[in-house]
Amino acid sequence: MTDDFDRQPDVPGRSEPDDAPGNDAIDDTPTISCERCGRSWDLAYELDELAVGNQAVQQFALDHHRHTGHFPDGISTWQASCRQCPETVERLEESAARRWAETHARHTRHSVAIERGEQKVDVVTAPER
């Protein structure tokens, strides 16, 4: 007896097995590079072993910075700096820098500048009482 799949691979609703000829595996693993290091890495480790999903680039960038002192290509941080005391933070996401700025302003009544690179973005001030 012959399986219909073997005779009619174009039957709607049926697909060829993964090991069928012509089925090339698509490697869509994201990669990140660092010109300073002269290397590129795929993020399979962050996806498979760390299971960080859509945070893979962020996790790699943080780990790279921790080990080398610089971020990979295309990664820059948001900085929140208090205008009255030496407190400052650096975050990869704007929302995280803004959250820190709002909390600092609320507790200290200090203004905090949020910026990315050379571009000044915003100043957070304490809410009115």
C-alpha positions in Angstrom: 0.0 0.0 0.0 1.4 3.4 -1.0 0.8 6.5 1.2 -1.0 9.3 -0.6 1.6 11.7 0.7 4.3 9.9 -1.3 2.3 10.2 -4.6 0.8 13.6 -4.1 3.1 16.0 -2.2 1.0 19.0 -3.3 -2.2 18.0 -1.5 -3.6 21.1 0.3 -3.0 21.0 4.0 0.0 18.7 3.7 3.6 19.7 3.9 6.8 18.0 3.1 8.8 16.5 5.9 11.7 18.7 7.2 14.3 16.3 5.7 12.7 16.3 2.3 14.9 17.4 -0.6 14.5 21.1 -1.4 13.7 22.1 2.2 16.6 24.2 3.3 16.6 25.1 6.9 16.2 28.8 7.4 18.7 30.2 9.9 17.1 33.3 11.3 19.2 33.5 14.4 20.1 37.2 15.0 23.7 38.3 14.9 25.4 41.2 16.5 28.9 42.6 15.7 31.5 44.8 17.3 33.9 46.7 15.2 36.2 47.3 18.2 36.5 43.6 18.8 36.5 42.8 15.1 34.0 40.0 15.6 30.4 39.0 15.1 28.3 36.6 17.2 25.1 34.8 16.6 22.7 35.0 19.6 21.8 31.3 19.7 23.2 31.0 23.2 21.0 33.8 24.5 18.0 32.3 22.7 18.5 28.6 23.4 20.5 28.4 26.7 19.4 31.6 28.5 15.9 31.6 27.0 15.7 35.4 27.0 13.6 35.5 23.8 13.2 39.0 22.4 15.6 40.4 25.0 18.5 38.5 23.4 20.2 41.6 21.9 19.8 43.5 25.1 21.2 40.6 27.2 24.2 40.2 24.8 24.9 43.9 24.8 24.9 44.0 28.6 27.1 41.0 28.9 29.5 42.4 26.2 29.7 45.7 28.1 30.3 43.9 31.4 33.2 41.9 29.9 34.8 44.5 27.5 33.8 47.9 28.9 32.0 48.9 25.6 28.8 48.1 23.8 28.6 46.3 20.5 27.9 48.2 17.2 24.5 50.0 17.1 23.9 49.9 20.8 23.8 53.1 22.8 22.4 53.8 26.2 20.0 56.3 27.7 21.5 58.3 30.6 19.6 59.9 33.4 21.7 62.4 35.3 20.6 64.4 38.4 21.2 68.1 38.0 21.8 68.6 41.7 23.6 65.6 43.0 26.1 63.1 41.5 23.5 60.4 40.9 23.3 59.0 37.4 22.2 55.8 35.7 22.7 54.3 32.3 20.1 52.0 30.8 19.5 50.4 27.4 15.8 51.2 27.3 14.4 54.8 27.5 11.6 53.6 29.8 14.0 52.3 32.4 16.0 55.5 32.4 12.8 57.5 32.7 11.5 55.3 35.5 14.7 55.9 37.5 14.5 59.7 36.7 10.9 60.0 37.9 11.6 58.0 41.1 14.7 60.1 41.9 12.9 63.3 41.2 9.9 62.3 43.4 12.1 61.3 46.3 14.7 64.1 46.2 12.8 66.9 44.5 15.8 67.2 42.1 15.5 67.7 38.3 16.9 64.9 36.2 18.1 65.1 32.5 17.5 62.2 30.3 19.7 61.9 27.2 21.0 59.6 24.5 24.4 60.4 23.0 24.7 64.0 22.2 20.9 64.6 22.0 19.3 66.0 25.1 15.9 64.4 25.3 14.0 65.5 28.4 14.2 66.9 31.9 12.1 65.3 34.6 11.1 67.4 37.6 9.4 66.5 40.8 5.6 66.5 40.7 3.9 69.5 42.3 2.4 68.8 45.8 
